[in-house]
Amino acid sequence: MDFVDYRNQNLNFFIVNLFQFNFNNLIHMTINKVILVGNVGRDPETRHLDKGVAVSRFSLATTENYTSKTGEKVSNTEWHNIVAWRGLAEVVEKYVKKGSQLYIEGRLRTNSYEKDGVKHYATEISADTLKLLGKREGQAEGVAPQAHTEQLQSVSEPDFSQPEEDDLPF
């Protein structure tokens, strides 16, 4: 009985310290991260600015499919404005076309501008990472590119059927 009480005291101490640690650190932390997988809605527009800086803009569609309570299939498509800069913009210019399936990581950016005396806001995703998904042009149907296959293998779900050994005291 004493052993169980001792472990419970340690567990309570551990939980209190864990919460104090997390809350103290999280108060000052912010995250601005967007992850999207979708299809390009139109061919990207790429411009080359002063000093050779490239910027590409395109739209990306993400679709959520579900069945409503009444059994009706519902499909909602959301459109996102994507902006890529420098080397990433050059990759977009070369390889991304309307209909391409992409994985994008980036940050939300909101810009404001004035038109006819009215202030407007535009939210876009500033891309940090871009991965081409799906088949490449000229590739046979059903044959996955080698890089794509390796990527799928590296992100497989963990096996939760076996309990994991850990160092926790409880």
C-alpha positions in Angstrom: 0.0 0.0 0.0 2.8 2.4 0.8 4.4 1.7 -2.6 1.2 2.6 -4.4 0.9 5.9 -2.4 4.5 6.7 -3.2 3.9 6.2 -6.9 0.7 8.4 -6.8 2.6 11.2 -5.1 5.3 11.0 -7.8 2.7 10.9 -10.5 1.0 14.0 -9.1 4.3 15.8 -8.8 5.2 14.8 -12.4 1.8 16.0 -13.8 2.0 19.4 -11.9 5.5 20.0 -13.2 4.5 19.0 -16.7 1.6 21.4 -16.8 3.7 24.2 -15.3 6.4 23.6 -17.9 4.0 23.5 -20.8 1.9 26.5 -19.8 4.8 28.7 -19.0 6.4 28.0 -22.4 3.3 28.0 -24.4 2.2 31.5 -23.3 4.9 33.1 -25.3 4.8 30.8 -28.3 2.9 31.3 -31.5 2.6 29.2 -34.7 1.7 30.3 -38.2 1.8 27.1 -40.3 -0.4 25.9 -43.1 -0.3 22.5 -44.7 -2.3 21.9 -47.8 -2.7 19.1 -50.3 -4.8 20.1 -53.3 -5.0 20.7 -57.0 -3.8 23.8 -58.9 -6.7 25.8 -60.3 -4.9 27.7 -63.0 -1.4 27.9 -64.5 0.9 29.9 -62.2 1.8 33.4 -63.1 5.5 34.0 -62.6 7.2 37.4 -62.6 10.8 38.3 -62.3 11.4 41.4 -60.2 14.4 43.6 -59.7 17.7 41.7 -59.1 16.3 38.5 -60.6 13.9 37.7 -57.7 11.1 35.5 -59.0 7.6 35.4 -57.6 4.9 32.9 -58.6 1.2 33.1 -57.8 -1.5 30.5 -58.3 -4.7 29.1 -56.8 -5.0 25.8 -55.1 -8.2 23.9 -54.4 -8.8 21.7 -51.4 -11.9 19.6 -51.2 -13.7 18.1 -48.2 -16.0 15.2 -49.0 -18.4 13.8 -46.4 -21.9 12.3 -46.0 -24.5 14.4 -44.3 -26.9 13.2 -41.6 -29.5 12.6 -44.3 -27.1 10.4 -46.3 -26.4 12.9 -49.0 -22.9 13.2 -50.3 -21.5 16.7 -49.8 -18.4 18.2 -51.4 -17.0 21.6 -50.2 -14.1 23.1 -52.2 -12.0 25.9 -50.6 -9.7 28.0 -52.8 -6.4 29.2 -51.5 -4.1 31.9 -53.0 -0.5 30.6 -53.0 2.7 32.8 -53.4 6.1 31.3 -53.9 9.3 33.3 -53.9 12.9 33.0 -55.4 14.0 29.4 -56.1 10.6 27.9 -55.1 9.0 30.3 -57.6 11.4 29.0 -60.4 10.4 25.4 -59.6 6.7 26.4 -59.8 7.3 28.1 -63.1 9.0 25.0 -64.6 6.9 22.1 -63.2 3.5 23.3 -61.9 0.6 23.4 -64.3 -3.2 23.6 -63.9 -4.4 20.4 -62.4 -1.1 19.5 -60.7 -1.5 17.9 -57.3 0.7 19.6 -54.7 1.7 19.3 -51.1 2.4 22.8 -49.7 3.7 24.0 -46.3 3.7 27.7 -45.7 2.5 30.7 -43.6 -0.7 32.8 -43.7 -0.1 36.4 -44.9 -2.8 39.1 -45.0 -2.2 42.1 -47.2 -4.4 45.2 -47.4 -5.0 47.6 -50.2 -7.3 50.5 -50.9 -9.6 50.5 -54.0 -12.1 53.3 -54.6 -11.7 54.6 -51.0 -12.5 51.2 -49.5 -9.9 49.1 -47.7 -9.7 45.5 -48.9 -7.9 42.5 -47.3 -6.4 39.5 -49.1 -5.2 36.4 -47.3 -2.6 34.2 -49.1 -0.3 31.4 -48.2 3.4 32.2 -48.5 4.9 28.8 -49.5 8.0 27.5 -47.8 7.9 23.9 -49.0 6.3 22.5 -52.1 6.2 18.8 -53.2 4.8 17.6 -56.5 2.4 14.7 -56.1 0.8 12.4 -58.6 2.1 11.4 -62.0 4.6 13.3 -64.1 3.8 14.3 -67.7 4.5 11.5 -70.1 4.5 8.9 -67.3 2.3 5.8 -67.7 -0.8 5.6 -65.6 -0.4 3.6 -62.4 3.3 4.0 -62.2 4.4 6.1 -59.3 7.6 8.2 -59.6 10.5 6.8 -57.5 10.7 9.9 -55.2 7.0 9.7 -54.6 7.1 6.1 -53.6 10.0 6.7 -51.1 8.0 9.6 -49.7 5.0 7.4 -49.1 7.1 4.8 -47.3 8.7 7.4 -45.0 5.4 8.8 -43.8 3.6 5.5 -43.1 1.5 5.3 -39.9 3.2 4.0 -36.8 2.3 0.5 -35.6 0.3 0.9 -32.4 -0.5 -2.8 -32.0 2.6 -3.4 -29.8 2.9 -1.4 -26.6 5.9 0.9 -26.6 8.6 0.7 -23.9 9.1 4.0 -22.1 11.1 5.4 -19.1 8.1 6.9 -17.3 7.8 6.0 -13.6 4.1 4.9 -13.9 
